[in-house]
């Protein structure tokens, strides 16, 4: 009988210790998962940015904005919609849209309803640049991700990461 009580006491202590540990912060495996996700993201983004630079193309943020505009209805979005879809901060996005407009890749048009707001509209030059960038980007994805993962492993990563995005 005493042995059962001792085992029960040990089990309760282990449970309490584990519970306390979780209240004071993430477990070691969770912390390591976070670090691995952040390192992988940074290394992959740096590699892709390098591929764009070596091809004489602008940065990935340009591609992201042009892609969202190209796939939008009528090729136009309001700035806050671009911000939501790209996760670029508003102040960075405003400067980027200014640069894209100076390069003739987007234009700004007034809302038909009241004339106060503005649409950001992709131009034909913007569509062409996005296509050129995709040629480099798709190869970079294949080289930096596809060469390291088979389709089953890639699907597993998608399933795991969808817990954070879905």
C-alpha positions in Angstrom: 0.0 0.0 0.0 2.8 2.4 0.8 4.4 1.8 -2.5 1.2 2.9 -4.3 1.1 6.1 -2.3 4.8 6.8 -3.0 4.2 6.2 -6.7 1.1 8.4 -6.7 3.1 11.1 -4.9 5.9 10.9 -7.4 3.4 11.1 -10.3 1.7 14.1 -8.7 5.0 15.9 -8.2 6.0 15.2 -11.8 2.7 16.6 -13.0 2.9 19.7 -10.8 6.5 20.3 -11.9 5.6 20.0 -15.6 2.6 22.3 -15.1 4.7 24.9 -13.3 7.3 24.7 -16.1 4.7 25.4 -18.7 3.4 28.4 -16.8 6.9 29.9 -16.6 7.6 29.8 -20.3 7.7 27.4 -23.2 9.3 24.0 -23.0 12.7 23.4 -24.5 11.4 21.6 -27.6 8.9 24.4 -28.2 11.7 27.0 -27.8 13.9 25.0 -30.2 11.0 24.8 -32.7 10.6 28.6 -32.6 14.4 29.1 -33.1 14.4 26.6 -36.0 11.5 28.3 -37.7 13.0 31.7 -37.4 16.5 30.6 -38.6 15.0 28.7 -41.6 12.9 31.6 -42.6 15.8 34.1 -42.4 18.2 31.8 -44.3 15.7 31.1 -47.0 14.7 34.8 -47.4 18.4 35.8 -47.6 19.1 33.1 -50.2 16.2 34.2 -52.4 17.1 37.9 -52.0 20.6 37.0 -53.1 19.2 35.2 -56.1 17.2 38.3 -57.1 20.2 40.6 -56.6 22.4 38.3 -58.7 19.8 38.4 -61.5 19.7 42.2 -61.3 16.1 42.3 -60.0 14.5 44.2 -57.1 13.7 42.7 -53.7 11.1 40.1 -52.7 8.9 42.9 -51.3 8.5 44.2 -54.8 7.5 40.8 -56.0 5.0 40.4 -53.2 3.2 43.6 -54.0 3.1 43.0 -57.7 1.9 39.4 -57.2 -1.0 40.5 -55.0 -2.0 43.2 -57.5 -1.7 40.8 -60.5 -4.0 38.3 -58.9 -6.5 40.9 -57.6 -9.7 41.7 -59.5 -9.0 44.2 -62.2 -5.4 44.3 -61.0 -6.1 46.8 -58.2 -6.2 46.9 -54.5 -6.5 49.6 -51.8 -3.2 50.1 -49.8 -4.6 48.6 -46.6 -5.6 45.5 -48.6 -2.0 45.2 -49.9 -0.8 45.6 -46.3 -3.0 42.8 -45.1 -2.0 40.4 -47.9 1.7 41.1 -47.8 2.3 41.7 -44.1 4.4 44.7 -44.9 4.2 47.5 -42.4 2.1 50.5 -43.6 5.0 53.0 -43.5 7.3 50.6 -45.5 4.4 49.9 -47.9 3.8 53.6 -48.6 7.4 54.1 -49.6 7.5 50.9 -51.7 4.3 51.9 -53.6 5.9 55.3 -54.3 9.0 53.6 -55.7 6.9 51.2 -57.8 4.9 54.2 -59.1 8.1 56.1 -60.0 9.3 53.0 -61.9 6.0 52.8 -63.8 5.1 49.5 -62.3 1.9 50.7 -60.6 -0.4 53.7 -60.8 -2.7 55.3 -58.4 -6.3 55.9 -59.3 -9.0 57.7 -57.3 -12.0 55.8 -56.0 -15.0 56.4 -58.4 -17.3 56.7 -55.4 -15.9 59.7 -53.6 -12.5 60.5 -55.1 -10.7 60.7 -51.7 -9.3 57.2 -51.5 -6.8 55.7 -54.0 -6.5 52.3 -55.7 -3.0 51.0 -56.5 -3.2 49.4 -59.9 -0.6 47.2 -61.6 0.6 48.4 -65.0 1.7 46.2 -67.9 5.3 47.0 -67.0 4.5 45.7 -63.5 3.1 42.5 -64.8 6.1 41.9 -67.0 8.5 42.5 -64.2 6.6 40.2 -61.9 6.8 37.5 -64.6 10.6 38.0 -64.9 10.9 37.9 -61.2 8.9 34.7 -61.0 11.3 33.0 -63.4 14.1 33.6 -60.8 11.9 33.1 -57.7 10.5 29.7 -58.8 14.0 28.4 -59.5 15.1 29.8 -56.1 12.3 28.0 -54.3 13.2 24.8 -56.1 16.9 25.1 -55.3 16.6 26.2 -51.7 13.5 24.2 -50.6 12.6 21.7 -53.3 16.1 20.2 -53.4 16.0 19.5 -49.6 12.4 18.2 -49.3 10.4 15.5 -51.2 6.7 16.2 -51.7 5.7 14.2 -48.6 8.1 16.1 -46.3 6.9 19.4 -47.9 3.2 18.4 -47.2 4.1 17.6 -43.6 5.6 21.0 -43.1 2.5 22.6 -44.6 0.3 20.6 -42.3 2.4 21.6 -39.2 2.6 25.3 -40.1 -1.1 25.5 -41.0 -1.7 25.2 -37.2 -0.4 28.8 -37.0 -2.1 30.2 -40.0 -5.5 28.5 -40.2 
